[in-house]
């Protein structure tokens, strides 16, 4: 290195480098600081998220900003609610939310059309105004028992013009955030078309039953006029043949006597089937005589004693109603014979006001309606559903009570006068 004359050149000493132990300590300190900062950031973000969710649940937030690839986007609660409003307004069912005092807080246009009132007159009014007193009390009892799973009840909705519409109300309790918030959600379904279809099916079933009864009458008449008479003629010929045989024709005479007995039993069986298909005693002697004859025939055939209690009716019932009671007794006794293993049966017929009450009770094994909710189904009989329809055809009511191993009770109520309805 060049220097000025008379001056010495001085080289600076190299810097002192730290040792390996000092280098590791500094790196560890920097990593711990980074992790501490990251953890603090995560805690801050978690606290912000929890505060945001709390504010949304309590209604303190009017909008939510969500970051995306195209930048932040703002979603307002009003905008989120709009899609649900469009969905509810497009429903074919009425939708409502009620306050605790049954005030309508919200209703869609479908419900307003059901009650034939402007929507502004529906909202804010009481839901009770659209129900009868009986339906109002039934709904009130159901609302007290409604749990989180909800409940359903059929009622008649009274419109603004006084007309009534059969509907089904589905109830769903809602979470409450204050005394003025909705507590109950209702969905109202119009049952008019369903009831019309039910009436059409019932009318079709009625015609089928009438056709079946007409066919039974035709077969019964054919059995009585043709088969029974033919069997009786053969019976008389076999009896005459047995009388002509002498004592020397011992084996032949005994066979002729056996043949005559078998023909007699066959004629009786055909006559019994003919009476079951179309009971002539019902047309000729009336309901009480037909019920008594059927019960006595059951006792004779099965050996099960039947206690009969028949009170006289003030008027004679229509032929369709008498036939319905006769068929129900016939089918019930058939079920007792096949399934009940009963030791005693009681049959009673009495009048309660303008209604005839037929009751059949046995002390058999019964059956569990929970395990067999549709009742017993017979391949050759009516079954419980058929007996219920039989009673409904003539405006009656059918009720069966049965407990496993505790017997069965059947009650049928049919009005004495046509066109009336049984309570």
Helices and strands as residue ranges (DSSP letters): H 20-57, E 63-66, E 73-76, H 77-89, E 94-98, E 104-107, H 109-115, H 119-122, G 127-130, H 133-145, E 151-158, E 164-173, E 184-190, H 192-222, I 223-228, H 229-244, H 250-277, H 280-285, H 287-302, E 305-310, H 319-335, I 336-340, E 344-352, E 355-362, H 383-393, E 397-402, E 408-415
